[in-house]
Amino acid sequence: MGWLRSVGGLGAILLLCVGAPPPATWAQAAAEAPPAHKSVYGKLESVEPSRNGVIMRSDGGERLVWRFAAPVMAELARFNPGDRIIVIYRQLSSNEKRVTAVAFPGAADTALYVNMTDSSVVLRSAPAADGACGTAGAGPVDETTIPRTGRAEAAGACWCCASAGETCSPGNKTGLGKAFLVGCFK
């Protein structure tokens, strides 16, 4: 208690607030925020269909292994070691990631997206605002429904995909190449 008295009244209030749980509205806002989307760039090391695994070396030197369903693996097996690869994913928790797409820059002359999910998805694209994706007021959003195993091109500089009937905010940069959509969600 002597320590509390030496801190003073305001310090005691701050000390008590630090240990107090956050208001319910803070927890609710955190729960409603979509998981952060991230991308890792690198080169393909190998595709191992028997293990449903793709091994890549990131531009930062990390060796990463990603697992996919057999139909996705069949498509990825067409690429060669050394090919540029981008894995776009959502960080769901400190140790859980969910892949949205696997892209191969330069594998197509346009921004081509292949639906590898189990159902139709919506591909949304929009222009960038001041060179950035995911900002409000970037311009009109182009929306295309891609049936299962279907393909579509993105018209704008930014893209996202969502399950049919849902929406998303185009927050990923579009690039020339082929991207395989494996997990579209808000």
C-alpha positions in Angstrom: 0.0 0.0 0.0 2.9 2.3 0.7 3.8 2.1 -3.0 0.3 3.2 -4.0 0.5 6.2 -1.7 3.8 7.2 -3.3 2.3 7.0 -6.8 -0.4 9.5 -5.9 -4.1 9.6 -6.6 -3.9 9.8 -10.4 -1.3 7.1 -10.5 -3.5 4.8 -8.4 -6.4 5.4 -10.7 -4.3 4.5 -13.8 -2.9 1.4 -12.0 -6.4 0.2 -11.3 -7.5 0.9 -14.9 -4.6 -1.1 -16.4 -5.8 -4.2 -14.6 -9.5 -3.6 -15.4 -11.0 -5.5 -18.4 -11.8 -3.3 -21.4 -15.3 -2.2 -22.0 -17.6 -4.7 -23.8 -17.8 -2.3 -26.8 -14.0 -2.6 -27.3 -14.2 -6.4 -27.3 -17.1 -6.3 -29.7 -15.3 -3.9 -32.1 -12.2 -6.2 -32.1 -14.4 -9.3 -32.7 -16.1 -7.6 -35.7 -12.8 -6.4 -37.3 -11.9 -8.6 -40.3 -8.7 -10.6 -39.9 -5.6 -8.8 -41.3 -4.8 -9.8 -44.9 -1.1 -10.4 -45.7 1.0 -11.5 -48.6 4.3 -13.4 -48.8 6.4 -13.1 -51.9 9.0 -15.5 -53.0 10.0 -18.3 -55.3 8.5 -21.8 -55.6 10.8 -24.5 -54.4 8.6 -27.6 -55.0 5.1 -28.9 -55.3 4.5 -32.2 -53.5 1.1 -33.5 -54.5 1.5 -36.7 -52.4 1.7 -34.5 -49.3 -0.7 -31.8 -50.5 2.2 -29.3 -49.9 3.8 -26.4 -51.7 7.2 -25.3 -50.5 8.4 -21.7 -51.2 11.3 -19.6 -50.2 10.2 -16.1 -49.3 12.0 -13.0 -50.5 13.1 -12.7 -46.8 14.8 -16.1 -47.0 12.2 -18.1 -45.0 11.2 -21.6 -46.1 7.4 -21.9 -45.9 5.1 -24.8 -46.5 1.5 -24.4 -47.5 -1.1 -27.2 -47.7 -3.9 -27.3 -50.2 -6.7 -29.6 -51.4 -6.0 -32.0 -54.2 -7.7 -30.0 -57.0 -5.6 -26.9 -56.1 -2.4 -29.1 -56.0 -3.1 -30.4 -59.5 -3.1 -26.8 -60.8 0.0 -25.8 -58.8 1.9 -28.8 -60.0 2.0 -27.1 -63.5 4.5 -24.6 -62.2 8.2 -25.0 -61.9 10.8 -24.5 -59.2 12.1 -21.0 -59.3 8.8 -19.5 -60.5 7.7 -16.3 -58.7 4.9 -17.0 -56.2 2.7 -14.9 -53.9 0.6 -16.4 -51.2 -2.2 -14.1 -50.0 -3.7 -15.1 -46.6 -5.6 -13.9 -43.6 -4.0 -14.1 -40.1 -6.8 -15.5 -38.0 -4.7 -15.9 -34.8 -1.1 -16.0 -33.8 -0.6 -19.5 -35.2 -3.5 -19.8 -37.7 -3.5 -18.6 -41.3 -6.1 -19.1 -44.0 -5.0 -18.7 -47.6 -7.2 -16.6 -49.9 -5.2 -17.1 -53.1 -1.9 -18.4 -54.6 -0.7 -16.2 -57.4 2.0 -16.6 -60.1 3.1 -13.3 -61.5 3.7 -13.3 -65.2 1.8 -16.6 -65.8 -0.9 -14.8 -67.8 -1.0 -11.6 -69.8 -3.9 -10.3 -67.7 -5.0 -10.4 -64.1 -6.6 -13.8 -64.3 -8.4 -15.4 -61.3 -9.4 -19.1 -61.2 -12.0 -20.2 -58.6 -10.7 -23.3 -56.8 -13.3 -23.1 -54.0 -16.2 -25.4 -53.5 -18.8 -22.8 -54.7 -19.3 -19.6 -56.7 -17.4 -16.6 -55.5 -17.6 -12.9 -56.2 -14.5 -11.2 -57.6 -14.6 -7.4 -56.8 -12.1 -5.0 -58.3 -11.7 -1.2 -58.0 -9.2 1.5 -58.8 -6.5 2.4 -56.3 -6.8 5.6 -54.4 -3.5 7.5 -54.3 -1.8 4.3 -55.2 -3.3 2.3 -52.2 -5.8 -0.4 -52.1 -8.6 -0.8 -49.6 -9.3 2.9 -49.2 -12.8 4.4 -49.3 -13.7 6.5 -52.3 -11.4 4.8 -54.7 -14.0 4.6 -57.4 -16.6 2.3 -58.9 -16.3 -1.4 -58.0 -16.5 -4.0 -60.7 -18.1 -7.2 -59.6 -18.0 -10.6 -61.3 -19.4 -13.9 -60.1 -17.1 -16.8 -60.9 -18.7 -20.2 -60.9 -16.8 -23.1 -59.3 -13.7 -23.9 -61.5 -14.5 -20.8 -63.6 -12.2 -17.9 -64.5 -12.4 -14.1 -64.6 -10.2 -11.1 -65.1 -10.0 -8.2 -62.7 -10.4 -4.8 -64.3 -9.2 -2.6 -61.5 -5.9 -2.1 -59.7 -7.2 -3.7 -56.5 -9.2 -6.9 -55.8 -10.8 -9.1 -53.2 -13.1 -12.1 -53.3 -16.0 -13.2 -51.2 -18.5 -16.1 -51.1 -21.5 -15.6 -53.3 -24.0 -13.3 -51.7 -21.3 -11.6 -49.5 -19.1 -8.6 -50.1 -15.5 -7.5 -49.5 -13.4 -4.4 -49.9 -10.8 -4.6 -52.7 -7.6 -4.5 -50.6 -5.1 -6.6 -52.6 -3.1 -5.2 -55.5 -3.9 -6.7 -58.9 -1.1 -7.9 -61.0 -0.6 -9.5 -64.4 -0.5 -13.3 -63.8 -2.7 -16.1 -62.7 -4.2 -16.4 -59.2 -5.9 -19.4 -57.8 -8.7 -18.5 -55.3 -8.8 -21.1 -52.6 -10.6 -19.4 -49.7 -12.7 -16.3 -50.3 -14.3 -14.7 -47.3 -15.1 -11.3 -45.8 
